[in-house]
Amino acid sequence: MAPLVLAPLLLSAVTGVGYRLLRDWGGLSRDQVHPLMVLHEGEWLQGWVGEVGETLYVLLNGLGLLWMLITGGFMAWERLLRSWRRHGGKGVT
């Protein structure tokens, strides 16, 4: 499931950072980099699922990010506990 969540998160991260850098450091106008915002905010989905597309994209992207953070946190916690148990509860180095 992670690859399905990763693609929209990467798209949002790359387009969001690209938009800001091109506006601030590239000197481009808002109109010139608007296609990045169309991708970033999910406006491109409106043609397929109507006006609710943008809202669904943002909602699902946020839920996907939370899911990745929570499951990744649990995996890291389990790994830490296994390491701690393997070392007899002593400090892990």
mmCIF file as gemmi writes it, N, C-alpha and C atoms, coordinates in Angstrom:
data_model
loop_
_atom_site.group_PDB
_atom_site.id
_atom_site.type_symbol
_atom_site.label_atom_id
_atom_site.label_alt_id
_atom_site.label_comp_id
_atom_site.label_asym_id
_atom_site.label_entity_id
_atom_site.label_seq_id
_atom_site.pdbx_PDB_ins_code
_atom_site.Cartn_x
_atom_site.Cartn_y
_atom_site.Cartn_z
_atom_site.occupancy
_atom_site.B_iso_or_equiv
_atom_site.pdbx_formal_charge
_atom_site.auth_seq_id
_atom_site.auth_asym_id
_atom_site.pdbx_PDB_model_num
ATOM 1 N N . MET Axp A 1 ? 0.816 -1.193 0 1 0 ? 1 A 1
ATOM 2 C CA . MET Axp A 1 ? 0 0 0 1 0 ? 1 A 1
ATOM 3 C C . MET Axp A 1 ? 0.864 1.262 0 1 0 ? 1 A 1
ATOM 4 N N . ALA Axp A 2 ? 2.041 1.166 0.55 1 0 ? 2 A 1
ATOM 5 C CA . ALA Axp A 2 ? 2.92 2.335 0.634 1 0 ? 2 A 1
ATOM 6 C C . ALA Axp A 2 ? 3.227 2.949 -0.734 1 0 ? 2 A 1
ATOM 7 N N . PRO Axp A 3 ? 3.476 2.153 -1.785 1 0 ? 3 A 1
ATOM 8 C CA . PRO Axp A 3 ? 3.732 2.781 -3.09 1 0 ? 3 A 1
ATOM 9 C C . PRO Axp A 3 ? 2.555 3.612 -3.601 1 0 ? 3 A 1
ATOM 10 N N . LEU Axp A 4 ? 1.324 3.2 -3.284 1 0 ? 4 A 1
ATOM 11 C CA . LEU Axp A 4 ? 0.157 3.975 -3.704 1 0 ? 4 A 1
ATOM 12 C C . LEU Axp A 4 ? 0.08 5.306 -2.964 1 0 ? 4 A 1
ATOM 13 N N . VAL Axp A 5 ? 0.515 5.321 -1.739 1 0 ? 5 A 1
ATOM 14 C CA . VAL Axp A 5 ? 0.495 6.545 -0.933 1 0 ? 5 A 1
ATOM 15 C C . VAL Axp A 5 ? 1.702 7.418 -1.275 1 0 ? 5 A 1
ATOM 16 N N . LEU Axp A 6 ? 2.805 6.774 -1.608 1 0 ? 6 A 1
ATOM 17 C CA . LEU Axp A 6 ? 4.043 7.507 -1.869 1 0 ? 6 A 1
ATOM 18 C C . LEU Axp A 6 ? 3.957 8.409 -3.091 1 0 ? 6 A 1
ATOM 19 N N . ALA Axp A 7 ? 3.337 7.944 -4.162 1 0 ? 7 A 1
ATOM 20 C CA . ALA Axp A 7 ? 3.286 8.724 -5.403 1 0 ? 7 A 1
ATOM 21 C C . ALA Axp A 7 ? 2.616 10.091 -5.206 1 0 ? 7 A 1
ATOM 22 N N . PRO Axp A 8 ? 1.411 10.162 -4.625 1 0 ? 8 A 1
ATOM 23 C CA . PRO Axp A 8 ? 0.8 11.484 -4.417 1 0 ? 8 A 1
ATOM 24 C C . PRO Axp A 8 ? 1.584 12.354 -3.434 1 0 ? 8 A 1
ATOM 25 N N . LEU Axp A 9 ? 2.185 11.732 -2.422 1 0 ? 9 A 1
ATOM 26 C CA . LEU Axp A 9 ? 2.978 12.52 -1.47 1 0 ? 9 A 1
ATOM 27 C C . LEU Axp A 9 ? 4.206 13.112 -2.148 1 0 ? 9 A 1
ATOM 28 N N . LEU Axp A 10 ? 4.869 12.315 -2.977 1 0 ? 10 A 1
ATOM 29 C CA . LEU Axp A 10 ? 6.026 12.832 -3.718 1 0 ? 10 A 1
ATOM 30 C C . LEU Axp A 10 ? 5.614 13.933 -4.681 1 0 ? 10 A 1
ATOM 31 N N . LEU Axp A 11 ? 4.496 13.733 -5.363 1 0 ? 11 A 1
ATOM 32 C CA . LEU Axp A 11 ? 3.997 14.751 -6.288 1 0 ? 11 A 1
ATOM 33 C C . LEU Axp A 11 ? 3.735 16.056 -5.549 1 0 ? 11 A 1
ATOM 34 N N . SER Axp A 12 ? 3.097 15.983 -4.401 1 0 ? 12 A 1
ATOM 35 C CA . SER Axp A 12 ? 2.809 17.193 -3.627 1 0 ? 12 A 1
ATOM 36 C C . SER Axp A 12 ? 4.084 17.861 -3.12 1 0 ? 12 A 1
ATOM 37 N N . ALA Axp A 13 ? 5.024 17.055 -2.653 1 0 ? 13 A 1
ATOM 38 C CA . ALA Axp A 13 ? 6.275 17.629 -2.134 1 0 ? 13 A 1
ATOM 39 C C . ALA Axp A 13 ? 7.079 18.302 -3.244 1 0 ? 13 A 1
ATOM 40 N N . VAL Axp A 14 ? 7.233 17.614 -4.362 1 0 ? 14 A 1
ATOM 41 C CA . VAL Axp A 14 ? 8.045 18.151 -5.463 1 0 ? 14 A 1
ATOM 42 C C . VAL Axp A 14 ? 7.405 19.403 -6.056 1 0 ? 14 A 1
ATOM 43 N N . THR Axp A 15 ? 6.095 19.358 -6.283 1 0 ? 15 A 1
ATOM 44 C CA . THR Axp A 15 ? 5.441 20.529 -6.882 1 0 ? 15 A 1
ATOM 45 C C . THR Axp A 15 ? 5.366 21.705 -5.907 1 0 ? 15 A 1
ATOM 46 N N . GLY Axp A 16 ? 5.18 21.421 -4.628 1 0 ? 16 A 1
ATOM 47 C CA . GLY Axp A 16 ? 5.139 22.501 -3.641 1 0 ? 16 A 1
ATOM 48 C C . GLY Axp A 16 ? 6.485 23.198 -3.497 1 0 ? 16 A 1
ATOM 49 N N . VAL Axp A 17 ? 7.536 22.408 -3.39 1 0 ? 17 A 1
ATOM 50 C CA . VAL Axp A 17 ? 8.884 22.991 -3.283 1 0 ? 17 A 1
ATOM 51 C C . VAL Axp A 17 ? 9.266 23.676 -4.59 1 0 ? 17 A 1
ATOM 52 N N . GLY Axp A 18 ? 8.963 23.025 -5.704 1 0 ? 18 A 1
ATOM 53 C CA . GLY Axp A 18 ? 9.275 23.62 -7.002 1 0 ? 18 A 1
ATOM 54 C C . GLY Axp A 18 ? 8.583 24.958 -7.198 1 0 ? 18 A 1
ATOM 55 N N . TYR Axp A 19 ? 7.317 25.022 -6.818 1 0 ? 19 A 1
ATOM 56 C CA . TYR Axp A 19 ? 6.562 26.274 -6.926 1 0 ? 19 A 1
ATOM 57 C C . TYR Axp A 19 ? 7.242 27.386 -6.141 1 0 ? 19 A 1
ATOM 58 N N . ARG Axp A 20 ? 7.559 27.098 -4.885 1 0 ? 20 A 1
ATOM 59 C CA . ARG Axp A 20 ? 8.147 28.135 -4.033 1 0 ? 20 A 1
ATOM 60 C C . ARG Axp A 20 ? 9.517 28.573 -4.54 1 0 ? 20 A 1
ATOM 61 N N . LEU Axp A 21 ? 10.349 27.612 -4.93 1 0 ? 21 A 1
ATOM 62 C CA . LEU Axp A 21 ? 11.691 27.964 -5.416 1 0 ? 21 A 1
ATOM 63 C C . LEU Axp A 21 ? 11.633 28.751 -6.721 1 0 ? 21 A 1
ATOM 64 N N . LEU Axp A 22 ? 10.772 28.331 -7.626 1 0 ? 22 A 1
ATOM 65 C CA . LEU Axp A 22 ? 10.657 29.052 -8.897 1 0 ? 22 A 1
ATOM 66 C C . LEU Axp A 22 ? 10.088 30.446 -8.709 1 0 ? 22 A 1
ATOM 67 N N . ARG Axp A 23 ? 9.198 30.618 -7.743 1 0 ? 23 A 1
ATOM 68 C CA . ARG Axp A 23 ? 8.654 31.955 -7.475 1 0 ? 23 A 1
ATOM 69 C C . ARG Axp A 23 ? 9.693 32.847 -6.802 1 0 ? 23 A 1
ATOM 70 N N . ASP Axp A 24 ? 10.333 32.313 -5.743 1 0 ? 24 A 1
ATOM 71 C CA . ASP Axp A 24 ? 11.247 33.14 -4.958 1 0 ? 24 A 1
ATOM 72 C C . ASP Axp A 24 ? 12.61 33.315 -5.61 1 0 ? 24 A 1
ATOM 73 N N . TRP Axp A 25 ? 13.216 32.228 -6.015 1 0 ? 25 A 1
ATOM 74 C CA . TRP Axp A 25 ? 14.572 32.292 -6.55 1 0 ? 25 A 1
ATOM 75 C C . TRP Axp A 25 ? 14.613 32.354 -8.072 1 0 ? 25 A 1
ATOM 76 N N . GLY Axp A 26 ? 13.605 31.809 -8.709 1 0 ? 26 A 1
ATOM 77 C CA . GLY Axp A 26 ? 13.583 31.818 -10.174 1 0 ? 26 A 1
ATOM 78 C C . GLY Axp A 26 ? 12.973 33.074 -10.753 1 0 ? 26 A 1
ATOM 79 N N . GLY Axp A 27 ? 12.292 33.848 -9.91 1 0 ? 27 A 1
ATOM 80 C CA . GLY Axp A 27 ? 11.703 35.104 -10.367 1 0 ? 27 A 1
ATOM 81 C C . GLY Axp A 27 ? 10.503 34.926 -11.289 1 0 ? 27 A 1
ATOM 82 N N . LEU Axp A 28 ? 9.895 33.749 -11.293 1 0 ? 28 A 1
ATOM 83 C CA . LEU Axp A 28 ? 8.741 33.527 -12.153 1 0 ? 28 A 1
ATOM 84 C C . LEU Axp A 28 ? 7.469 34.062 -11.496 1 0 ? 28 A 1
ATOM 85 N N . SER Axp A 29 ? 6.513 34.41 -12.331 1 0 ? 29 A 1
ATOM 86 C CA . SER Axp A 29 ? 5.256 34.944 -11.818 1 0 ? 29 A 1
ATOM 87 C C . SER Axp A 29 ? 4.339 33.81 -11.376 1 0 ? 29 A 1
ATOM 88 N N . ARG Axp A 30 ? 3.292 34.189 -10.667 1 0 ? 30 A 1
ATOM 89 C CA . ARG Axp A 30 ? 2.298 33.217 -10.201 1 0 ? 30 A 1
ATOM 90 C C . ARG Axp A 30 ? 1.667 32.487 -11.392 1 0 ? 30 A 1
ATOM 91 N N . ASP Axp A 31 ? 1.405 33.205 -12.477 1 0 ? 31 A 1
ATOM 92 C CA . ASP Axp A 31 ? 0.805 32.594 -13.66 1 0 ? 31 A 1
ATOM 93 C C . ASP Axp A 31 ? 1.753 31.605 -14.333 1 0 ? 31 A 1
ATOM 94 N N . GLN Axp A 32 ? 3.035 31.889 -14.301 1 0 ? 32 A 1
ATOM 95 C CA . GLN Axp A 32 ? 4.006 31.009 -14.95 1 0 ? 32 A 1
ATOM 96 C C . GLN Axp A 32 ? 4.144 29.669 -14.24 1 0 ? 32 A 1
ATOM 97 N N . VAL Axp A 33 ? 3.971 29.641 -12.935 1 0 ? 33 A 1
ATOM 98 C CA . VAL Axp A 33 ? 4.132 28.398 -12.175 1 0 ? 33 A 1
ATOM 99 C C . VAL Axp A 33 ? 2.791 27.818 -11.712 1 0 ? 33 A 1
ATOM 100 N N . HIS Axp A 34 ? 1.695 28.389 -12.219 1 0 ? 34 A 1
ATOM 101 C CA . HIS Axp A 34 ? 0.374 27.88 -11.844 1 0 ? 34 A 1
ATOM 102 C C . HIS Axp A 34 ? 0.192 26.389 -12.163 1 0 ? 34 A 1
ATOM 103 N N . PRO Axp A 35 ? 0.754 25.859 -13.263 1 0 ? 35 A 1
ATOM 104 C CA . PRO Axp A 35 ? 0.611 24.419 -13.512 1 0 ? 35 A 1
ATOM 105 C C . PRO Axp A 35 ? 1.131 23.55 -12.359 1 0 ? 35 A 1
ATOM 106 N N . LEU Axp A 36 ? 2.138 24.018 -11.649 1 0 ? 36 A 1
ATOM 107 C CA . LEU Axp A 36 ? 2.616 23.268 -10.491 1 0 ? 36 A 1
ATOM 108 C C . LEU Axp A 36 ? 1.574 23.249 -9.375 1 0 ? 36 A 1
ATOM 109 N N . MET Axp A 37 ? 0.867 24.36 -9.191 1 0 ? 37 A 1
ATOM 110 C CA . MET Axp A 37 ? -0.182 24.4 -8.169 1 0 ? 37 A 1
ATOM 111 C C . MET Axp A 37 ? -1.366 23.522 -8.562 1 0 ? 37 A 1
ATOM 112 N N . VAL Axp A 38 ? -1.651 23.438 -9.858 1 0 ? 38 A 1
ATOM 113 C CA . VAL Axp A 38 ? -2.722 22.557 -10.328 1 0 ? 38 A 1
ATOM 114 C C . VAL Axp A 38 ? -2.411 21.119 -9.922 1 0 ? 38 A 1
ATOM 115 N N . LEU Axp A 39 ? -1.154 20.706 -10.079 1 0 ? 39 A 1
ATOM 116 C CA . LEU Axp A 39 ? -0.741 19.367 -9.659 1 0 ? 39 A 1
ATOM 117 C C . LEU Axp A 39 ? -0.705 19.245 -8.138 1 0 ? 39 A 1
ATOM 118 N N . HIS Axp A 40 ? -0.151 20.248 -7.491 1 0 ? 40 A 1
ATOM 119 C CA . HIS Axp A 40 ? 0.043 20.22 -6.039 1 0 ? 40 A 1
ATOM 120 C C . HIS Axp A 40 ? -1.279 20.096 -5.277 1 0 ? 40 A 1
ATOM 121 N N . GLU Axp A 41 ? -2.273 20.828 -5.72 1 0 ? 41 A 1
ATOM 122 C CA . GLU Axp A 41 ? -3.538 20.879 -4.987 1 0 ? 41 A 1
ATOM 123 C C . GLU Axp A 41 ? -4.58 19.879 -5.488 1 0 ? 41 A 1
ATOM 124 N N . GLY Axp A 42 ? -4.257 19.147 -6.535 1 0 ? 42 A 1
ATOM 125 C CA . GLY Axp A 42 ? -5.195 18.154 -7.05 1 0 ? 42 A 1
ATOM 126 C C . GLY Axp A 42 ? -6.28 18.717 -7.938 1 0 ? 42 A 1
ATOM 127 N N . GLU Axp A 43 ? -6.107 19.951 -8.439 1 0 ? 43 A 1
ATOM 128 C CA . GLU Axp A 43 ? -7.109 20.548 -9.328 1 0 ? 43 A 1
ATOM 129 C C . GLU Axp A 43 ? -7.304 19.711 -10.589 1 0 ? 43 A 1
ATOM 130 N N . TRP Axp A 44 ? -6.295 18.984 -10.986 1 0 ? 44 A 1
ATOM 131 C CA . TRP Axp A 44 ? -6.355 18.175 -12.203 1 0 ? 44 A 1
ATOM 132 C C . TRP Axp A 44 ? -7.399 17.064 -12.1 1 0 ? 44 A 1
ATOM 133 N N . LEU Axp A 45 ? -7.813 16.713 -10.894 1 0 ? 45 A 1
ATOM 134 C CA . LEU Axp A 45 ? -8.825 15.671 -10.711 1 0 ? 45 A 1
ATOM 135 C C . LEU Axp A 45 ? -10.239 16.157 -10.983 1 0 ? 45 A 1
ATOM 136 N N . GLN Axp A 46 ? -10.44 17.464 -11.021 1 0 ? 46 A 1
ATOM 137 C CA . GLN Axp A 46 ? -11.784 17.998 -11.221 1 0 ? 46 A 1
ATOM 138 C C . GLN Axp A 46 ? -12.392 17.545 -12.541 1 0 ? 46 A 1
ATOM 139 N N . GLY Axp A 47 ? -11.575 17.348 -13.54 1 0 ? 47 A 1
ATOM 140 C CA . GLY Axp A 47 ? -12.083 16.882 -14.825 1 0 ? 47 A 1
ATOM 141 C C . GLY Axp A 47 ? -12.617 15.456 -14.757 1 0 ? 47 A 1
ATOM 142 N N . TRP Axp A 48 ? -12.13 14.662 -13.84 1 0 ? 48 A 1
ATOM 143 C CA . TRP Axp A 48 ? -12.525 13.254 -13.724 1 0 ? 48 A 1
ATOM 144 C C . TRP Axp A 48 ? -13.649 13.038 -12.721 1 0 ? 48 A 1
ATOM 145 N N . VAL Axp A 49 ? -13.549 13.697 -11.576 1 0 ? 49 A 1
ATOM 146 C CA . VAL Axp A 49 ? -14.526 13.435 -10.507 1 0 ? 49 A 1
ATOM 147 C C . VAL Axp A 49 ? -15.306 14.679 -10.086 1 0 ? 49 A 1
ATOM 148 N N . GLY Axp A 50 ? -15.188 15.759 -10.829 1 0 ? 50 A 1
ATOM 149 C CA . GLY Axp A 50 ? -15.945 16.97 -10.522 1 0 ? 50 A 1
ATOM 150 C C . GLY Axp A 50 ? -15.259 17.849 -9.485 1 0 ? 50 A 1
ATOM 151 N N . GLU Axp A 51 ? -16.04 18.771 -8.949 1 0 ? 51 A 1
ATOM 152 C CA . GLU Axp A 51 ? -15.498 19.766 -8.022 1 0 ? 51 A 1
ATOM 153 C C . GLU Axp A 51 ? -14.977 19.164 -6.727 1 0 ? 51 A 1
ATOM 154 N N . VAL Axp A 52 ? -15.462 17.994 -6.367 1 0 ? 52 A 1
ATOM 155 C CA . VAL Axp A 52 ? -15.03 17.354 -5.131 1 0 ? 52 A 1
ATOM 156 C C . VAL Axp A 52 ? -13.625 16.749 -5.274 1 0 ? 52 A 1
ATOM 157 N N . GLY Axp A 53 ? -13.107 16.669 -6.501 1 0 ? 53 A 1
ATOM 158 C CA . GLY Axp A 53 ? -11.808 16.041 -6.757 1 0 ? 53 A 1
ATOM 159 C C . GLY Axp A 53 ? -10.663 16.653 -5.975 1 0 ? 53 A 1
ATOM 160 N N . GLU Axp A 54 ? -10.608 17.978 -5.971 1 0 ? 54 A 1
ATOM 161 C CA . GLU Axp A 54 ? -9.533 18.666 -5.254 1 0 ? 54 A 1
ATOM 162 C C . GLU Axp A 54 ? -9.599 18.382 -3.758 1 0 ? 54 A 1
ATOM 163 N N . THR Axp A 55 ? -10.792 18.438 -3.199 1 0 ? 55 A 1
ATOM 164 C CA . THR Axp A 55 ? -10.969 18.178 -1.774 1 0 ? 55 A 1
ATOM 165 C C . THR Axp A 55 ? -10.597 16.737 -1.433 1 0 ? 55 A 1
ATOM 166 N N . LEU Axp A 56 ? -11.038 15.794 -2.266 1 0 ? 56 A 1
ATOM 167 C CA . LEU Axp A 56 ? -10.702 14.382 -2.037 1 0 ? 56 A 1
ATOM 168 C C . LEU Axp A 56 ? -9.195 14.156 -2.098 1 0 ? 56 A 1
ATOM 169 N N . TYR Axp A 57 ? -8.542 14.792 -3.063 1 0 ? 57 A 1
ATOM 170 C CA . TYR Axp A 57 ? -7.096 14.631 -3.209 1 0 ? 57 A 1
ATOM 171 C C . TYR Axp A 57 ? -6.371 15.107 -1.956 1 0 ? 57 A 1
ATOM 172 N N . VAL Axp A 58 ? -6.734 16.285 -1.489 1 0 ? 58 A 1
ATOM 173 C CA . VAL Axp A 58 ? -6.082 16.837 -0.292 1 0 ? 58 A 1
ATOM 174 C C . VAL Axp A 58 ? -6.379 15.967 0.929 1 0 ? 58 A 1
ATOM 175 N N . LEU Axp A 59 ? -7.629 15.534 1.074 1 0 ? 59 A 1
ATOM 176 C CA . LEU Axp A 59 ? -8.008 14.688 2.204 1 0 ? 59 A 1
ATOM 177 C C . LEU Axp A 59 ? -7.259 13.354 2.175 1 0 ? 59 A 1
ATOM 178 N N . LEU Axp A 60 ? -7.274 12.689 1.03 1 0 ? 60 A 1
ATOM 179 C CA . LEU Axp A 60 ? -6.6 11.39 0.928 1 0 ? 60 A 1
ATOM 180 C C . LEU Axp A 60 ? -5.086 11.52 1.057 1 0 ? 60 A 1
ATOM 181 N N . ASN Axp A 61 ? -4.545 12.615 0.544 1 0 ? 61 A 1
ATOM 182 C CA . ASN Axp A 61 ? -3.108 12.843 0.692 1 0 ? 61 A 1
ATOM 183 C C . ASN Axp A 61 ? -2.738 13.034 2.164 1 0 ? 61 A 1
ATOM 184 N N . GLY Axp A 62 ? -3.538 13.789 2.879 1 0 ? 62 A 1
ATOM 185 C CA . GLY Axp A 62 ? -3.303 13.99 4.313 1 0 ? 62 A 1
ATOM 186 C C . GLY Axp A 62 ? -3.447 12.7 5.104 1 0 ? 62 A 1
ATOM 187 N N . LEU Axp A 63 ? -4.495 11.94 4.803 1 0 ? 63 A 1
ATOM 188 C CA . LEU Axp A 63 ? -4.683 10.656 5.485 1 0 ? 63 A 1
ATOM 189 C C . LEU Axp A 63 ? -3.554 9.682 5.147 1 0 ? 63 A 1
ATOM 190 N N . GLY Axp A 64 ? -3.105 9.718 3.897 1 0 ? 64 A 1
ATOM 191 C CA . GLY Axp A 64 ? -1.985 8.866 3.498 1 0 ? 64 A 1
ATOM 192 C C . GLY Axp A 64 ? -0.713 9.225 4.245 1 0 ? 64 A 1
ATOM 193 N N . LEU Axp A 65 ? -0.476 10.514 4.407 1 0 ? 65 A 1
ATOM 194 C CA . LEU Axp A 65 ? 0.705 10.952 5.156 1 0 ? 65 A 1
ATOM 195 C C . LEU Axp A 65 ? 0.619 10.503 6.611 1 0 ? 65 A 1
ATOM 196 N N . LEU Axp A 66 ? -0.54 10.683 7.225 1 0 ? 66 A 1
ATOM 197 C CA . LEU Axp A 66 ? -0.717 10.222 8.602 1 0 ? 66 A 1
ATOM 198 C C . LEU Axp A 66 ? -0.524 8.713 8.707 1 0 ? 66 A 1
ATOM 199 N N . TRP Axp A 67 ? -1.062 7.964 7.764 1 0 ? 67 A 1
ATOM 200 C CA . TRP Axp A 67 ? -0.917 6.509 7.761 1 0 ? 67 A 1
ATOM 201 C C . TRP Axp A 67 ? 0.561 6.114 7.675 1 0 ? 67 A 1
ATOM 202 N N . MET Axp A 68 ? 1.295 6.773 6.778 1 0 ? 68 A 1
ATOM 203 C CA . MET Axp A 68 ? 2.723 6.464 6.633 1 0 ? 68 A 1
ATOM 204 C C . MET Axp A 68 ? 3.476 6.805 7.927 1 0 ? 68 A 1
ATOM 205 N N . LEU Axp A 69 ? 3.171 7.934 8.533 1 0 ? 69 A 1
ATOM 206 C CA . LEU Axp A 69 ? 3.849 8.325 9.773 1 0 ? 69 A 1
ATOM 207 C C . LEU Axp A 69 ? 3.535 7.367 10.908 1 0 ? 69 A 1
ATOM 208 N N . ILE Axp A 70 ? 2.274 6.987 11.041 1 0 ? 70 A 1
ATOM 209 C CA . ILE Axp A 70 ? 1.882 6.099 12.14 1 0 ? 70 A 1
ATOM 210 C C . ILE Axp A 70 ? 2.474 4.708 11.956 1 0 ? 70 A 1
ATOM 211 N N . THR Axp A 71 ? 2.32 4.131 10.765 1 0 ? 71 A 1
ATOM 212 C CA . THR Axp A 71 ? 2.857 2.783 10.553 1 0 ? 71 A 1
ATOM 213 C C . THR Axp A 71 ? 4.382 2.778 10.616 1 0 ? 71 A 1
ATOM 214 N N . GLY Axp A 72 ? 5.012 3.813 10.092 1 0 ? 72 A 1
ATOM 215 C CA . GLY Axp A 72 ? 6.472 3.913 10.187 1 0 ? 72 A 1
ATOM 216 C C . GLY Axp A 72 ? 6.936 4.068 11.62 1 0 ? 72 A 1
ATOM 217 N N . GLY Axp A 73 ? 6.174 4.834 12.405 1 0 ? 73 A 1
ATOM 218 C CA . GLY Axp A 73 ? 6.497 4.993 13.822 1 0 ? 73 A 1
ATOM 219 C C . GLY Axp A 73 ? 6.38 3.686 14.581 1 0 ? 73 A 1
ATOM 220 N N . PHE Axp A 74 ? 5.316 2.919 14.284 1 0 ? 74 A 1
ATOM 221 C CA . PHE Axp A 74 ? 5.16 1.609 14.928 1 0 ? 74 A 1
ATOM 222 C C . PHE Axp A 74 ? 6.302 0.669 14.553 1 0 ? 74 A 1
ATOM 223 N N . MET Axp A 75 ? 6.696 0.688 13.287 1 0 ? 75 A 1
ATOM 224 C CA . MET Axp A 75 ? 7.796 -0.183 12.849 1 0 ? 75 A 1
ATOM 225 C C . MET Axp A 75 ? 9.101 0.204 13.543 1 0 ? 75 A 1
ATOM 226 N N . ALA Axp A 76 ? 9.351 1.503 13.665 1 0 ? 76 A 1
ATOM 227 C CA . ALA Axp A 76 ? 10.564 1.961 14.35 1 0 ? 76 A 1
ATOM 228 C C . ALA Axp A 76 ? 10.506 1.583 15.833 1 0 ? 76 A 1
ATOM 229 N N . TRP Axp A 77 ? 9.333 1.732 16.454 1 0 ? 77 A 1
ATOM 230 C CA . TRP Axp A 77 ? 9.167 1.381 17.867 1 0 ? 77 A 1
ATOM 231 C C . TRP Axp A 77 ? 9.418 -0.108 18.092 1 0 ? 77 A 1
ATOM 232 N N . GLU Axp A 78 ? 8.847 -0.952 17.227 1 0 ? 78 A 1
ATOM 233 C CA . GLU Axp A 78 ? 9.053 -2.391 17.34 1 0 ? 78 A 1
ATOM 234 C C . GLU Axp A 78 ? 10.526 -2.758 17.183 1 0 ? 78 A 1
ATOM 235 N N . ARG Axp A 79 ? 11.19 -2.117 16.263 1 0 ? 79 A 1
ATOM 236 C CA . ARG Axp A 79 ? 12.613 -2.384 16.059 1 0 ? 79 A 1
ATOM 237 C C . ARG Axp A 79 ? 13.421 -1.981 17.287 1 0 ? 79 A 1
ATOM 238 N N . LEU Axp A 80 ? 13.072 -0.851 17.859 1 0 ? 80 A 1
ATOM 239 C CA . LEU Axp A 80 ? 13.75 -0.389 19.068 1 0 ? 80 A 1
ATOM 240 C C . LEU Axp A 80 ? 13.523 -1.359 20.22 1 0 ? 80 A 1
ATOM 241 N N . LEU Axp A 81 ? 12.281 -1.837 20.369 1 0 ? 81 A 1
ATOM 242 C CA . LEU Axp A 81 ? 11.981 -2.802 21.434 1 0 ? 81 A 1
ATOM 243 C C . LEU Axp A 81 ? 12.734 -4.118 21.226 1 0 ? 81 A 1
ATOM 244 N N . ARG Axp A 82 ? 12.782 -4.606 19.994 1 0 ? 82 A 1
ATOM 245 C CA . ARG Axp A 82 ? 13.524 -5.839 19.718 1 0 ? 82 A 1
ATOM 246 C C . ARG Axp A 82 ? 14.998 -5.676 20.057 1 0 ? 82 A 1
ATOM 247 N N . SER Axp A 83 ? 15.557 -4.547 19.696 1 0 ? 83 A 1
ATOM 248 C CA . SER Axp A 83 ? 16.964 -4.289 19.998 1 0 ? 83 A 1
ATOM 249 C C . SER Axp A 83 ? 17.176 -4.204 21.5 1 0 ? 83 A 1
ATOM 250 N N . TRP Axp A 84 ? 16.256 -3.56 22.18 1 0 ? 84 A 1
ATOM 251 C CA . TRP Axp A 84 ? 16.355 -3.406 23.631 1 0 ? 84 A 1
ATOM 252 C C . TRP Axp A 84 ? 16.274 -4.774 24.307 1 0 ? 84 A 1
ATOM 253 N N . ARG Axp A 85 ? 15.349 -5.623 23.846 1 0 ? 85 A 1
ATOM 254 C CA . ARG Axp A 85 ? 15.204 -6.968 24.429 1 0 ? 85 A 1
ATOM 255 C C . ARG Axp A 85 ? 16.414 -7.832 24.128 1 0 ? 85 A 1
ATOM 256 N N . ARG Axp A 86 ? 16.967 -7.697 22.939 1 0 ? 86 A 1
ATOM 257 C CA . ARG Axp A 86 ? 18.137 -8.484 22.551 1 0 ? 86 A 1
ATOM 258 C C . ARG Axp A 86 ? 19.341 -8.149 23.434 1 0 ? 86 A 1
ATOM 259 N N . HIS Axp A 87 ? 19.407 -6.932 23.891 1 0 ? 87 A 1
ATOM 260 C CA . HIS Axp A 87 ? 20.522 -6.501 24.738 1 0 ? 87 A 1
ATOM 261 C C . HIS Axp A 87 ? 20.186 -6.627 26.226 1 0 ? 87 A 1
ATOM 262 N N . GLY Axp A 88 ? 19.142 -7.348 26.539 1 0 ? 88 A 1
ATOM 263 C CA . GLY Axp A 88 ? 18.797 -7.587 27.94 1 0 ? 88 A 1
ATOM 264 C C . GLY Axp A 88 ? 18.289 -6.381 28.687 1 0 ? 88 A 1
ATOM 265 N N . GLY Axp A 89 ? 17.72 -5.419 27.967 1 0 ? 89 A 1
ATOM 266 C CA . GLY Axp A 89 ? 17.17 -4.238 28.624 1 0 ? 89 A 1
ATOM 267 C C . GLY Axp A 89 ? 18.23 -3.213 28.979 1 0 ? 89 A 1
ATOM 268 N N . LYS Axp A 90 ? 19.459 -3.463 28.597 1 0 ? 90 A 1
ATOM 269 C CA . LYS Axp A 90 ? 20.524 -2.487 28.876 1 0 ? 90 A 1
ATOM 270 C C . LYS Axp A 90 ? 20.522 -1.446 27.778 1 0 ? 90 A 1
ATOM 271 N N . GLY Axp A 91 ? 21.201 -0.372 28.009 1 0 ? 91 A 1
ATOM 272 C CA . GLY Axp A 91 ? 21.282 0.714 27.043 1 0 ? 91 A 1
ATOM 273 C C . GLY Axp A 91 ? 21.724 0.228 25.677 1 0 ? 91 A 1
ATOM 274 N N . VAL Axp A 92 ? 21.065 0.724 24.641 1 0 ? 92 A 1
ATOM 275 C CA . VAL Axp A 92 ? 21.386 0.342 23.277 1 0 ? 92 A 1
ATOM 276 C C . VAL Axp A 92 ? 22.378 1.332 22.721 1 0 ? 92 A 1
ATOM 277 N N . THR Axp A 93 ? 23.444 0.81 22.16 1 0 ? 93 A 1
ATOM 278 C CA . THR Axp A 93 ? 24.447 1.701 21.563 1 0 ? 93 A 1
ATOM 279 C C . THR Axp A 93 ? 24.551 1.498 20.089 1 0 ? 93 A 1
